[in-house]
Amino acid sequence: MISNCLIEALKAKIKDPKNIQLDYVSPKINQGHLHFVWINKQDETMHHFTTLKDNLPSFLDFLPFCGKEVTVKLDYYKRLILRKCYNNGFSIDETEAYIKKHHIQLTRSDVERYFEKRNN
């Protein structure tokens, strides 16, 4: 089954292919769940679709797109990824490999500074 977050990310990419970068948050750092996001490179924001089903009565579970789009600044998303990697026991090397694979604009120095702050 295709997820709502993937469908919304693809819709955003179709609307603005030049400025939208698709990405996903790996289950390895996201409590076992694959989650798709889209990054607007022009306004430096990250968007994702979140479900509202947890807040609905169970008889409405059949609704496929019951949710909302959430937008955050790209810097928040970068810190979120660093936190998720750190909290899941990734090493600096593993975190650096993750951010490179996902084309997240962070340097090894950024990762090292984050890990150093968390370790102190």
Phi and psi restraints in degrees (range 20) as a CNS / XPLOR table:
assign (resid 1 and name C) (resid 2 and name N)
       (resid 2 and name CA) (resid 2 and name C) 1.0 -79.5 20.0 2
assign (resid 2 and name N) (resid 2 and name CA)
       (resid 2 and name C) (resid 3 and name N) 1.0 136.8 20.0 2
assign (resid 2 and name C) (resid 3 and name N)
       (resid 3 and name CA) (resid 3 and name C) 1.0 -82.6 20.0 2
assign (resid 3 and name N) (resid 3 and name CA)
       (resid 3 and name C) (resid 4 and name N) 1.0 154.1 20.0 2
assign (resid 3 and name C) (resid 4 and name N)
       (resid 4 and name CA) (resid 4 and name C) 1.0 -60.8 20.0 2
assign (resid 4 and name N) (resid 4 and name CA)
       (resid 4 and name C) (resid 5 and name N) 1.0 -38.8 20.0 2
assign (resid 4 and name C) (resid 5 and name N)
       (resid 5 and name CA) (resid 5 and name C) 1.0 -65.4 20.0 2
assign (resid 5 and name N) (resid 5 and name CA)
       (resid 5 and name C) (resid 6 and name N) 1.0 -35.6 20.0 2
assign (resid 5 and name C) (resid 6 and name N)
       (resid 6 and name CA) (resid 6 and name C) 1.0 -67.6 20.0 2
assign (resid 6 and name N) (resid 6 and name CA)
       (resid 6 and name C) (resid 7 and name N) 1.0 -43.9 20.0 2
assign (resid 6 and name C) (resid 7 and name N)
       (resid 7 and name CA) (resid 7 and name C) 1.0 -61.4 20.0 2
assign (resid 7 and name N) (resid 7 and name CA)
       (resid 7 and name C) (resid 8 and name N) 1.0 -44.8 20.0 2
assign (resid 7 and name C) (resid 8 and name N)
       (resid 8 and name CA) (resid 8 and name C) 1.0 -65.8 20.0 2
assign (resid 8 and name N) (resid 8 and name CA)
       (resid 8 and name C) (resid 9 and name N) 1.0 -37.8 20.0 2
assign (resid 8 and name C) (resid 9 and name N)
       (resid 9 and name CA) (resid 9 and name C) 1.0 -64.9 20.0 2
assign (resid 9 and name N) (resid 9 and name CA)
       (resid 9 and name C) (resid 10 and name N) 1.0 -43.0 20.0 2
assign (resid 9 and name C) (resid 10 and name N)
       (resid 10 and name CA) (resid 10 and name C) 1.0 -65.0 20.0 2
assign (resid 10 and name N) (resid 10 and name CA)
       (resid 10 and name C) (resid 11 and name N) 1.0 -38.8 20.0 2
assign (resid 10 and name C) (resid 11 and name N)
       (resid 11 and name CA) (resid 11 and name C) 1.0 -61.3 20.0 2
assign (resid 11 and name N) (resid 11 and name CA)
       (resid 11 and name C) (resid 12 and name N) 1.0 -41.8 20.0 2
assign (resid 11 and name C) (resid 12 and name N)
       (resid 12 and name CA) (resid 12 and name C) 1.0 -64.1 20.0 2
assign (resid 12 and name N) (resid 12 and name CA)
       (resid 12 and name C) (resid 13 and name N) 1.0 -40.8 20.0 2
assign (resid 12 and name C) (resid 13 and name N)
       (resid 13 and name CA) (resid 13 and name C) 1.0 -65.1 20.0 2
assign (resid 13 and name N) (resid 13 and name CA)
       (resid 13 and name C) (resid 14 and name N) 1.0 -40.5 20.0 2
assign (resid 13 and name C) (resid 14 and name N)
       (resid 14 and name CA) (resid 14 and name C) 1.0 -64.9 20.0 2
assign (resid 14 and name N) (resid 14 and name CA)
       (resid 14 and name C) (resid 15 and name N) 1.0 -40.0 20.0 2
assign (resid 14 and name C) (resid 15 and name N)
       (resid 15 and name CA) (resid 15 and name C) 1.0 -68.0 20.0 2
assign (resid 15 and name N) (resid 15 and name CA)
       (resid 15 and name C) (resid 16 and name N) 1.0 -35.0 20.0 2
assign (resid 15 and name C) (resid 16 and name N)
       (resid 16 and name CA) (resid 16 and name C) 1.0 -144.7 20.0 2
assign (resid 16 and name N) (resid 16 and name CA)
       (resid 16 and name C) (resid 17 and name N) 1.0 70.5 20.0 2
assign (resid 16 and name C) (resid 17 and name N)
       (resid 17 and name CA) (resid 17 and name C) 1.0 -63.2 20.0 2
assign (resid 17 and name N) (resid 17 and name CA)
       (resid 17 and name C) (resid 18 and name N) 1.0 -27.0 20.0 2
assign (resid 17 and name C) (resid 18 and name N)
       (resid 18 and name CA) (resid 18 and name C) 1.0 -70.7 20.0 2
assign (resid 18 and name N) (resid 18 and name CA)
       (resid 18 and name C) (resid 19 and name N) 1.0 -39.3 20.0 2
assign (resid 18 and name C) (resid 19 and name N)
       (resid 19 and name CA) (resid 19 and name C) 1.0 -103.4 20.0 2
assign (resid 19 and name N) (resid 19 and name CA)
       (resid 19 and name C) (resid 20 and name N) 1.0 -11.0 20.0 2
assign (resid 19 and name C) (resid 20 and name N)
       (resid 20 and name CA) (resid 20 and name C) 1.0 -99.9 20.0 2
assign (resid 20 and name N) (resid 20 and name CA)
       (resid 20 and name C) (resid 21 and name N) 1.0 129.2 20.0 2
assign (resid 20 and name C) (resid 21 and name N)
       (resid 21 and name CA) (resid 21 and name C) 1.0 -113.6 20.0 2
assign (resid 21 and name N) (resid 21 and name CA)
       (resid 21 and name C) (resid 22 and name N) 1.0 125.5 20.0 2
assign (resid 21 and name C) (resid 22 and name N)
       (resid 22 and name CA) (resid 22 and name C) 1.0 -85.1 20.0 2
assign (resid 22 and name N) (resid 22 and name CA)
       (resid 22 and name C) (resid 23 and name N) 1.0 145.1 20.0 2
assign (resid 22 and name C) (resid 23 and name N)
       (resid 23 and name CA) (resid 23 and name C) 1.0 -151.1 20.0 2
assign (resid 23 and name N) (resid 23 and name CA)
       (resid 23 and name C) (resid 24 and name N) 1.0 172.8 20.0 2
assign (resid 23 and name C) (resid 24 and name N)
       (resid 24 and name CA) (resid 24 and name C) 1.0 -141.5 20.0 2
assign (resid 24 and name N) (resid 24 and name CA)
       (resid 24 and name C) (resid 25 and name N) 1.0 154.3 20.0 2
assign (resid 24 and name C) (resid 25 and name N)
       (resid 25 and name CA) (resid 25 and name C) 1.0 -99.4 20.0 2
assign (resid 25 and name N) (resid 25 and name CA)
       (resid 25 and name C) (resid 26 and name N) 1.0 120.2 20.0 2
assign (resid 25 and name C) (resid 26 and name N)
       (resid 26 and name CA) (resid 26 and name C) 1.0 -64.8 20.0 2
assign (resid 26 and name N) (resid 26 and name CA)
       (resid 26 and name C) (resid 27 and name N) 1.0 144.1 20.0 2
assign (resid 26 and name C) (resid 27 and name N)
       (resid 27 and name CA) (resid 27 and name C) 1.0 -58.9 20.0 2
assign (resid 27 and name N) (resid 27 and name CA)
       (resid 27 and name C) (resid 28 and name N) 1.0 -23.7 20.0 2
assign (resid 27 and name C) (resid 28 and name N)
       (resid 28 and name CA) (resid 28 and name C) 1.0 -62.7 20.0 2
assign (resid 28 and name N) (resid 28 and name CA)
       (resid 28 and name C) (resid 29 and name N) 1.0 -27.4 20.0 2
assign (resid 28 and name C) (resid 29 and name N)
       (resid 29 and name CA) (resid 29 and name C) 1.0 -117.8 20.0 2
assign (resid 29 and name N) (resid 29 and name CA)
       (resid 29 and name C) (resid 30 and name N) 1.0 3.6 20.0 2
assign (resid 29 and name C) (resid 30 and name N)
       (resid 30 and name CA) (resid 30 and name C) 1.0 -124.5 20.0 2
assign (resid 30 and name N) (resid 30 and name CA)
       (resid 30 and name C) (resid 31 and name N) 1.0 47.4 20.0 2
assign (resid 30 and name C) (resid 31 and name N)
       (resid 31 and name CA) (resid 31 and name C) 1.0 51.7 20.0 2
assign (resid 31 and name N) (resid 31 and name CA)
       (resid 31 and name C) (resid 32 and name N) 1.0 36.8 20.0 2
assign (resid 31 and name C) (resid 32 and name N)
       (resid 32 and name CA) (resid 32 and name C) 1.0 83.1 20.0 2
assign (resid 32 and name N) (resid 32 and name CA)
       (resid 32 and name C) (resid 33 and name N) 1.0 4.0 20.0 2
assign (resid 32 and name C) (resid 33 and name N)
       (resid 33 and name CA) (resid 33 and name C) 1.0 -109.9 20.0 2
assign (resid 33 and name N) (resid 33 and name CA)
       (resid 33 and name C) (resid 34 and name N) 1.0 132.2 20.0 2
assign (resid 33 and name C) (resid 34 and name N)
       (resid 34 and name CA) (resid 34 and name C) 1.0 -82.1 20.0 2
assign (resid 34 and name N) (resid 34 and name CA)
       (resid 34 and name C) (resid 35 and name N) 1.0 130.6 20.0 2
assign (resid 34 and name C) (resid 35 and name N)
       (resid 35 and name CA) (resid 35 and name C) 1.0 -136.6 20.0 2
assign (resid 35 and name N) (resid 35 and name CA)
       (resid 35 and name C) (resid 36 and name N) 1.0 129.2 20.0 2
assign (resid 35 and name C) (resid 36 and name N)
       (resid 36 and name CA) (resid 36 and name C) 1.0 -96.7 20.0 2
assign (resid 36 and name N) (resid 36 and name CA)
       (resid 36 and name C) (resid 37 and name N) 1.0 142.1 20.0 2
assign (resid 36 and name C) (resid 37 and name N)
       (resid 37 and name CA) (resid 37 and name C) 1.0 -135.1 20.0 2
assign (resid 37 and name N) (resid 37 and name CA)
       (resid 37 and name C) (resid 38 and name N) 1.0 166.0 20.0 2
assign (resid 37 and name C) (resid 38 and name N)
       (resid 38 and name CA) (resid 38 and name C) 1.0 -134.7 20.0 2
assign (resid 38 and name N) (resid 38 and name CA)
       (resid 38 and name C) (resid 39 and name N) 1.0 141.1 20.0 2
assign (resid 38 and name C) (resid 39 and name N)
       (resid 39 and name CA) (resid 39 and name C) 1.0 -111.4 20.0 2
assign (resid 39 and name N) (resid 39 and name CA)
       (resid 39 and name C) (resid 40 and name N) 1.0 128.4 20.0 2
assign (resid 39 and name C) (resid 40 and name N)
       (resid 40 and name CA) (resid 40 and name C) 1.0 -94.2 20.0 2
assign (resid 40 and name N) (resid 40 and name CA)
       (resid 40 and name C) (resid 41 and name N) 1.0 106.0 20.0 2
assign (resid 40 and name C) (resid 41 and name N)
       (resid 41 and name CA) (resid 41 and name C) 1.0 -68.7 20.0 2
assign (resid 41 and name N) (resid 41 and name CA)
       (resid 41 and name C) (resid 42 and name N) 1.0 -25.3 20.0 2
assign (resid 41 and name C) (resid 42 and name N)
       (resid 42 and name CA) (resid 42 and name C) 1.0 -71.4 20.0 2
assign (resid 42 and name N) (resid 42 and name CA)
       (resid 42 and name C) (resid 43 and name N) 1.0 -47.5 20.0 2
assign (resid 42 and name C) (resid 43 and name N)
       (resid 43 and name CA) (resid 43 and name C) 1.0 -104.0 20.0 2
assign (resid 43 and name N) (resid 43 and name CA)
       (resid 43 and name C) (resid 44 and name N) 1.0 8.5 20.0 2
assign (resid 43 and name C) (resid 44 and name N)
       (resid 44 and name CA) (resid 44 and name C) 1.0 52.4 20.0 2
assign (resid 44 and name N) (resid 44 and name CA)
       (resid 44 and name C) (resid 45 and name N) 1.0 55.6 20.0 2
assign (resid 44 and name C) (resid 45 and name N)
       (resid 45 and name CA) (resid 45 and name C) 1.0 -127.7 20.0 2
assign (resid 45 and name N) (resid 45 and name CA)
       (resid 45 and name C) (resid 46 and name N) 1.0 157.1 20.0 2
assign (resid 45 and name C) (resid 46 and name N)
       (resid 46 and name CA) (resid 46 and name C) 1.0 -117.8 20.0 2
assign (resid 46 and name N) (resid 46 and name CA)
       (resid 46 and name C) (resid 47 and name N) 1.0 137.9 20.0 2
assign (resid 46 and name C) (resid 47 and name N)
       (resid 47 and name CA) (resid 47 and name C) 1.0 -124.2 20.0 2
assign (resid 47 and name N) (resid 47 and name CA)
       (resid 47 and name C) (resid 48 and name N) 1.0 147.6 20.0 2
assign (resid 47 and name C) (resid 48 and name N)
       (resid 48 and name CA) (resid 48 and name C) 1.0 -151.4 20.0 2
assign (resid 48 and name N) (resid 48 and name CA)
       (resid 48 and name C) (resid 49 and name N) 1.0 163.0 20.0 2
assign (resid 48 and name C) (resid 49 and name N)
       (resid 49 and name CA) (resid 49 and name C) 1.0 -107.3 20.0 2
assign (resid 49 and name N) (resid 49 and name CA)
       (resid 49 and name C) (resid 50 and name N) 1.0 127.3 20.0 2
assign (resid 49 and name C) (resid 50 and name N)
       (resid 50 and name CA) (resid 50 and name C) 1.0 -119.3 20.0 2
assign (resid 50 and name N) (resid 50 and name CA)
       (resid 50 and name C) (resid 51 and name N) 1.0 143.8 20.0 2
assign (resid 50 and name C) (resid 51 and name N)
       (resid 51 and name CA) (resid 51 and name C) 1.0 -79.5 20.0 2
assign (resid 51 and name N) (resid 51 and name CA)
       (resid 51 and name C) (resid 52 and name N) 1.0 150.5 20.0 2
assign (resid 51 and name C) (resid 52 and name N)
       (resid 52 and name CA) (resid 52 and name C) 1.0 -109.0 20.0 2
assign (resid 52 and name N) (resid 52 and name CA)
       (resid 52 and name C) (resid 53 and name N) 1.0 5.3 20.0 2
assign (resid 52 and name C) (resid 53 and name N)
       (resid 53 and name CA) (resid 53 and name C) 1.0 -59.8 20.0 2
assign (resid 53 and name N) (resid 53 and name CA)
       (resid 53 and name C) (resid 54 and name N) 1.0 -30.5 20.0 2
assign (resid 53 and name C) (resid 54 and name N)
       (resid 54 and name CA) (resid 54 and name C) 1.0 -63.4 20.0 2
assign (resid 54 and name N) (resid 54 and name CA)
       (resid 54 and name C) (resid 55 and name N) 1.0 -22.4 20.0 2
assign (resid 54 and name C) (resid 55 and name N)
       (resid 55 and name CA) (resid 55 and name C) 1.0 -99.6 20.0 2
assign (resid 55 and name N) (resid 55 and name CA)
       (resid 55 and name C) (resid 56 and name N) 1.0 5.1 20.0 2
assign (resid 55 and name C) (resid 56 and name N)
       (resid 56 and name CA) (resid 56 and name C) 1.0 -107.5 20.0 2
assign (resid 56 and name N) (resid 56 and name CA)
       (resid 56 and name C) (resid 57 and name N) 1.0 156.5 20.0 2
assign (resid 56 and name C) (resid 57 and name N)
       (resid 57 and name CA) (resid 57 and name C) 1.0 -62.1 20.0 2
assign (resid 57 and name N) (resid 57 and name CA)
       (resid 57 and name C) (resid 58 and name N) 1.0 147.4 20.0 2
assign (resid 57 and name C) (resid 58 and name N)
       (resid 58 and name CA) (resid 58 and name C) 1.0 -60.6 20.0 2
assign (resid 58 and name N) (resid 58 and name CA)
       (resid 58 and name C) (resid 59 and name N) 1.0 -26.2 20.0 2
assign (resid 58 and name C) (resid 59 and name N)
       (resid 59 and name CA) (resid 59 and name C) 1.0 -70.7 20.0 2
assign (resid 59 and name N) (resid 59 and name CA)
       (resid 59 and name C) (resid 60 and name N) 1.0 -6.9 20.0 2
assign (resid 59 and name C) (resid 60 and name N)
       (resid 60 and name CA) (resid 60 and name C) 1.0 -101.5 20.0 2
assign (resid 60 and name N) (resid 60 and name CA)
       (resid 60 and name C) (resid 61 and name N) 1.0 9.7 20.0 2
assign (resid 60 and name C) (resid 61 and name N)
       (resid 61 and name CA) (resid 61 and name C) 1.0 -59.8 20.0 2
assign (resid 61 and name N) (resid 61 and name CA)
       (resid 61 and name C) (resid 62 and name N) 1.0 -20.5 20.0 2
assign (resid 61 and name C) (resid 62 and name N)
       (resid 62 and name CA) (resid 62 and name C) 1.0 -72.3 20.0 2
assign (resid 62 and name N) (resid 62 and name CA)
       (resid 62 and name C) (resid 63 and name N) 1.0 -14.7 20.0 2
assign (resid 62 and name C) (resid 63 and name N)
       (resid 63 and name CA) (resid 63 and name C) 1.0 -66.4 20.0 2
assign (resid 63 and name N) (resid 63 and name CA)
       (resid 63 and name C) (resid 64 and name N) 1.0 118.3 20.0 2
assign (resid 63 and name C) (resid 64 and name N)
       (resid 64 and name CA) (resid 64 and name C) 1.0 -75.0 20.0 2
assign (resid 64 and name N) (resid 64 and name CA)
       (resid 64 and name C) (resid 65 and name N) 1.0 -34.6 20.0 2
assign (resid 64 and name C) (resid 65 and name N)
       (resid 65 and name CA) (resid 65 and name C) 1.0 -119.9 20.0 2
assign (resid 65 and name N) (resid 65 and name CA)
       (resid 65 and name C) (resid 66 and name N) 1.0 46.9 20.0 2
assign (resid 65 and name C) (resid 66 and name N)
       (resid 66 and name CA) (resid 66 and name C) 1.0 -88.4 20.0 2
assign (resid 66 and name N) (resid 66 and name CA)
       (resid 66 and name C) (resid 67 and name N) 1.0 97.0 20.0 2
assign (resid 66 and name C) (resid 67 and name N)
       (resid 67 and name CA) (resid 67 and name C) 1.0 -175.9 20.0 2
assign (resid 67 and name N) (resid 67 and name CA)
       (resid 67 and name C) (resid 68 and name N) 1.0 -167.3 20.0 2
assign (resid 67 and name C) (resid 68 and name N)
       (resid 68 and name CA) (resid 68 and name C) 1.0 -148.5 20.0 2
assign (resid 68 and name N) (resid 68 and name CA)
       (resid 68 and name C) (resid 69 and name N) 1.0 156.5 20.0 2
assign (resid 68 and name C) (resid 69 and name N)
       (resid 69 and name CA) (resid 69 and name C) 1.0 -85.5 20.0 2
assign (resid 69 and name N) (resid 69 and name CA)
       (resid 69 and name C) (resid 70 and name N) 1.0 135.7 20.0 2
assign (resid 69 and name C) (resid 70 and name N)
       (resid 70 and name CA) (resid 70 and name C) 1.0 -117.7 20.0 2
assign (resid 70 and name N) (resid 70 and name CA)
       (resid 70 and name C) (resid 71 and name N) 1.0 135.6 20.0 2
assign (resid 70 and name C) (resid 71 and name N)
       (resid 71 and name CA) (resid 71 and name C) 1.0 -121.2 20.0 2
assign (resid 71 and name N) (resid 71 and name CA)
       (resid 71 and name C) (resid 72 and name N) 1.0 133.3 20.0 2
assign (resid 71 and name C) (resid 72 and name N)
       (resid 72 and name CA) (resid 72 and name C) 1.0 -134.5 20.0 2
assign (resid 72 and name N) (resid 72 and name CA)
       (resid 72 and name C) (resid 73 and name N) 1.0 159.9 20.0 2
assign (resid 72 and name C) (resid 73 and name N)
       (resid 73 and name CA) (resid 73 and name C) 1.0 -65.6 20.0 2
assign (resid 73 and name N) (resid 73 and name CA)
       (resid 73 and name C) (resid 74 and name N) 1.0 147.4 20.0 2
assign (resid 73 and name C) (resid 74 and name N)
       (resid 74 and name CA) (resid 74 and name C) 1.0 -60.4 20.0 2
assign (resid 74 and name N) (resid 74 and name CA)
       (resid 74 and name C) (resid 75 and name N) 1.0 -35.3 20.0 2
assign (resid 74 and name C) (resid 75 and name N)
       (resid 75 and name CA) (resid 75 and name C) 1.0 -61.0 20.0 2
assign (resid 75 and name N) (resid 75 and name CA)
       (resid 75 and name C) (resid 76 and name N) 1.0 -36.7 20.0 2
assign (resid 75 and name C) (resid 76 and name N)
       (resid 76 and name CA) (resid 76 and name C) 1.0 -63.2 20.0 2
assign (resid 76 and name N) (resid 76 and name CA)
       (resid 76 and name C) (resid 77 and name N) 1.0 -44.0 20.0 2
assign (resid 76 and name C) (resid 77 and name N)
       (resid 77 and name CA) (resid 77 and name C) 1.0 -61.2 20.0 2
assign (resid 77 and name N) (resid 77 and name CA)
       (resid 77 and name C) (resid 78 and name N) 1.0 -41.9 20.0 2
assign (resid 77 and name C) (resid 78 and name N)
       (resid 78 and name CA) (resid 78 and name C) 1.0 -61.1 20.0 2
assign (resid 78 and name N) (resid 78 and name CA)
       (resid 78 and name C) (resid 79 and name N) 1.0 -45.4 20.0 2
assign (resid 78 and name C) (resid 79 and name N)
       (resid 79 and name CA) (resid 79 and name C) 1.0 -64.7 20.0 2
assign (resid 79 and name N) (resid 79 and name CA)
       (resid 79 and name C) (resid 80 and name N) 1.0 -37.0 20.0 2
assign (resid 79 and name C) (resid 80 and name N)
       (resid 80 and name CA) (resid 80 and name C) 1.0 -60.5 20.0 2
assign (resid 80 and name N) (resid 80 and name CA)
       (resid 80 and name C) (resid 81 and name N) 1.0 -45.4 20.0 2
assign (resid 80 and name C) (resid 81 and name N)
       (resid 81 and name CA) (resid 81 and name C) 1.0 -64.0 20.0 2
assign (resid 81 and name N) (resid 81 and name CA)
       (resid 81 and name C) (resid 82 and name N) 1.0 -43.1 20.0 2
assign (resid 81 and name C) (resid 82 and name N)
       (resid 82 and name CA) (resid 82 and name C) 1.0 -59.6 20.0 2
assign (resid 82 and name N) (resid 82 and name CA)
       (resid 82 and name C) (resid 83 and name N) 1.0 -44.7 20.0 2
assign (resid 82 and name C) (resid 83 and name N)
       (resid 83 and name CA) (resid 83 and name C) 1.0 -62.9 20.0 2
assign (resid 83 and name N) (resid 83 and name CA)
       (resid 83 and name C) (resid 84 and name N) 1.0 -44.1 20.0 2
assign (resid 83 and name C) (resid 84 and name N)
       (resid 84 and name CA) (resid 84 and name C) 1.0 -63.6 20.0 2
assign (resid 84 and name N) (resid 84 and name CA)
       (resid 84 and name C) (resid 85 and name N) 1.0 -41.9 20.0 2
assign (resid 84 and name C) (resid 85 and name N)
       (resid 85 and name CA) (resid 85 and name C) 1.0 -63.5 20.0 2
assign (resid 85 and name N) (resid 85 and name CA)
       (resid 85 and name C) (resid 86 and name N) 1.0 -47.3 20.0 2
assign (resid 85 and name C) (resid 86 and name N)
       (resid 86 and name CA) (resid 86 and name C) 1.0 -61.1 20.0 2
assign (resid 86 and name N) (resid 86 and name CA)
       (resid 86 and name C) (resid 87 and name N) 1.0 -48.5 20.0 2
assign (resid 86 and name C) (resid 87 and name N)
       (resid 87 and name CA) (resid 87 and name C) 1.0 -65.9 20.0 2
assign (resid 87 and name N) (resid 87 and name CA)
       (resid 87 and name C) (resid 88 and name N) 1.0 -21.6 20.0 2
assign (resid 87 and name C) (resid 88 and name N)
       (resid 88 and name CA) (resid 88 and name C) 1.0 -97.0 20.0 2
assign (resid 88 and name N) (resid 88 and name CA)
       (resid 88 and name C) (resid 89 and name N) 1.0 14.4 20.0 2
assign (resid 88 and name C) (resid 89 and name N)
       (resid 89 and name CA) (resid 89 and name C) 1.0 78.4 20.0 2
assign (resid 89 and name N) (resid 89 and name CA)
       (resid 89 and name C) (resid 90 and name N) 1.0 16.6 20.0 2
assign (resid 89 and name C) (resid 90 and name N)
       (resid 90 and name CA) (resid 90 and name C) 1.0 -67.3 20.0 2
assign (resid 90 and name N) (resid 90 and name CA)
       (resid 90 and name C) (resid 91 and name N) 1.0 144.5 20.0 2
assign (resid 90 and name C) (resid 91 and name N)
       (resid 91 and name CA) (resid 91 and name C) 1.0 -79.8 20.0 2
assign (resid 91 and name N) (resid 91 and name CA)
       (resid 91 and name C) (resid 92 and name N) 1.0 172.4 20.0 2
assign (resid 91 and name C) (resid 92 and name N)
       (resid 92 and name CA) (resid 92 and name C) 1.0 -60.5 20.0 2
assign (resid 92 and name N) (resid 92 and name CA)
       (resid 92 and name C) (resid 93 and name N) 1.0 -42.5 20.0 2
assign (resid 92 and name C) (resid 93 and name N)
       (resid 93 and name CA) (resid 93 and name C) 1.0 -63.0 20.0 2
assign (resid 93 and name N) (resid 93 and name CA)
       (resid 93 and name C) (resid 94 and name N) 1.0 -43.3 20.0 2
assign (resid 93 and name C) (resid 94 and name N)
       (resid 94 and name CA) (resid 94 and name C) 1.0 -65.1 20.0 2
assign (resid 94 and name N) (resid 94 and name CA)
       (resid 94 and name C) (resid 95 and name N) 1.0 -39.3 20.0 2
assign (resid 94 and name C) (resid 95 and name N)
       (resid 95 and name CA) (resid 95 and name C) 1.0 -66.9 20.0 2
assign (resid 95 and name N) (resid 95 and name CA)
       (resid 95 and name C) (resid 96 and name N) 1.0 -42.5 20.0 2
assign (resid 95 and name C) (resid 96 and name N)
       (resid 96 and name CA) (resid 96 and name C) 1.0 -61.2 20.0 2
assign (resid 96 and name N) (resid 96 and name CA)
       (resid 96 and name C) (resid 97 and name N) 1.0 -41.9 20.0 2
assign (resid 96 and name C) (resid 97 and name N)
       (resid 97 and name CA) (resid 97 and name C) 1.0 -63.9 20.0 2
assign (resid 97 and name N) (resid 97 and name CA)
       (resid 97 and name C) (resid 98 and name N) 1.0 -40.5 20.0 2
assign (resid 97 and name C) (resid 98 and name N)
       (resid 98 and name CA) (resid 98 and name C) 1.0 -61.8 20.0 2
assign (resid 98 and name N) (resid 98 and name CA)
       (resid 98 and name C) (resid 99 and name N) 1.0 -48.9 20.0 2
assign (resid 98 and name C) (resid 99 and name N)
       (resid 99 and name CA) (resid 99 and name C) 1.0 -68.1 20.0 2
assign (resid 99 and name N) (resid 99 and name CA)
       (resid 99 and name C) (resid 100 and name N) 1.0 -31.4 20.0 2
assign (resid 99 and name C) (resid 100 and name N)
       (resid 100 and name CA) (resid 100 and name C) 1.0 -68.3 20.0 2
assign (resid 100 and name N) (resid 100 and name CA)
       (resid 100 and name C) (resid 101 and name N) 1.0 -44.2 20.0 2
assign (resid 100 and name C) (resid 101 and name N)
       (resid 101 and name CA) (resid 101 and name C) 1.0 -60.5 20.0 2
assign (resid 101 and name N) (resid 101 and name CA)
       (resid 101 and name C) (resid 102 and name N) 1.0 -34.9 20.0 2
assign (resid 101 and name C) (resid 102 and name N)
       (resid 102 and name CA) (resid 102 and name C) 1.0 -96.4 20.0 2
assign (resid 102 and name N) (resid 102 and name CA)
       (resid 102 and name C) (resid 103 and name N) 1.0 6.7 20.0 2
assign (resid 102 and name C) (resid 103 and name N)
       (resid 103 and name CA) (resid 103 and name C) 1.0 56.1 20.0 2
assign (resid 103 and name N) (resid 103 and name CA)
       (resid 103 and name C) (resid 104 and name N) 1.0 39.0 20.0 2
assign (resid 103 and name C) (resid 104 and name N)
       (resid 104 and name CA) (resid 104 and name C) 1.0 -88.7 20.0 2
assign (resid 104 and name N) (resid 104 and name CA)
       (resid 104 and name C) (resid 105 and name N) 1.0 127.5 20.0 2
assign (resid 104 and name C) (resid 105 and name N)
       (resid 105 and name CA) (resid 105 and name C) 1.0 -77.6 20.0 2
assign (resid 105 and name N) (resid 105 and name CA)
       (resid 105 and name C) (resid 106 and name N) 1.0 75.9 20.0 2
assign (resid 105 and name C) (resid 106 and name N)
       (resid 106 and name CA) (resid 106 and name C) 1.0 -132.7 20.0 2
assign (resid 106 and name N) (resid 106 and name CA)
       (resid 106 and name C) (resid 107 and name N) 1.0 152.3 20.0 2
assign (resid 106 and name C) (resid 107 and name N)
       (resid 107 and name CA) (resid 107 and name C) 1.0 -104.6 20.0 2
assign (resid 107 and name N) (resid 107 and name CA)
       (resid 107 and name C) (resid 108 and name N) 1.0 168.7 20.0 2
assign (resid 107 and name C) (resid 108 and name N)
       (resid 108 and name CA) (resid 108 and name C) 1.0 -60.0 20.0 2
assign (resid 108 and name N) (resid 108 and name CA)
       (resid 108 and name C) (resid 109 and name N) 1.0 -36.5 20.0 2
assign (resid 108 and name C) (resid 109 and name N)
       (resid 109 and name CA) (resid 109 and name C) 1.0 -61.6 20.0 2
assign (resid 109 and name N) (resid 109 and name CA)
       (resid 109 and name C) (resid 110 and name N) 1.0 -39.2 20.0 2
assign (resid 109 and name C) (resid 110 and name N)
       (resid 110 and name CA) (resid 110 and name C) 1.0 -61.0 20.0 2
assign (resid 110 and name N) (resid 110 and name CA)
       (resid 110 and name C) (resid 111 and name N) 1.0 -44.2 20.0 2
assign (resid 110 and name C) (resid 111 and name N)
       (resid 111 and name CA) (resid 111 and name C) 1.0 -64.5 20.0 2
assign (resid 111 and name N) (resid 111 and name CA)
       (resid 111 and name C) (resid 112 and name N) 1.0 -46.8 20.0 2
assign (resid 111 and name C) (resid 112 and name N)
       (resid 112 and name CA) (resid 112 and name C) 1.0 -60.7 20.0 2
assign (resid 112 and name N) (resid 112 and name CA)
       (resid 112 and name C) (resid 113 and name N) 1.0 -43.3 20.0 2
assign (resid 112 and name C) (resid 113 and name N)
       (resid 113 and name CA) (resid 113 and name C) 1.0 -61.6 20.0 2
assign (resid 113 and name N) (resid 113 and name CA)
       (resid 113 and name C) (resid 114 and name N) 1.0 -43.5 20.0 2
assign (resid 113 and name C) (resid 114 and name N)
       (resid 114 and name CA) (resid 114 and name C) 1.0 -62.2 20.0 2
assign (resid 114 and name N) (resid 114 and name CA)
       (resid 114 and name C) (resid 115 and name N) 1.0 -48.1 20.0 2
assign (resid 114 and name C) (resid 115 and name N)
       (resid 115 and name CA) (resid 115 and name C) 1.0 -64.3 20.0 2
assign (resid 115 and name N) (resid 115 and name CA)
       (resid 115 and name C) (resid 116 and name N) 1.0 -38.2 20.0 2
assign (resid 115 and name C) (resid 116 and name N)
       (resid 116 and name CA) (resid 116 and name C) 1.0 -64.3 20.0 2
assign (resid 116 and name N) (resid 116 and name CA)
       (resid 116 and name C) (resid 117 and name N) 1.0 -43.0 20.0 2
assign (resid 116 and name C) (resid 117 and name N)
       (resid 117 and name CA) (resid 117 and name C) 1.0 -62.2 20.0 2
assign (resid 117 and name N) (resid 117 and name CA)
       (resid 117 and name C) (resid 118 and name N) 1.0 -41.3 20.0 2
assign (resid 117 and name C) (resid 118 and name N)
       (resid 118 and name CA) (resid 118 and name C) 1.0 -69.5 20.0 2
assign (resid 118 and name N) (resid 118 and name CA)
       (resid 118 and name C) (resid 119 and name N) 1.0 -30.0 20.0 2
assign (resid 118 and name C) (resid 119 and name N)
       (resid 119 and name CA) (resid 119 and name C) 1.0 -80.7 20.0 2
assign (resid 119 and name N) (resid 119 and name CA)
       (resid 119 and name C) (resid 120 and name N) 1.0 -13.6 20.0 2
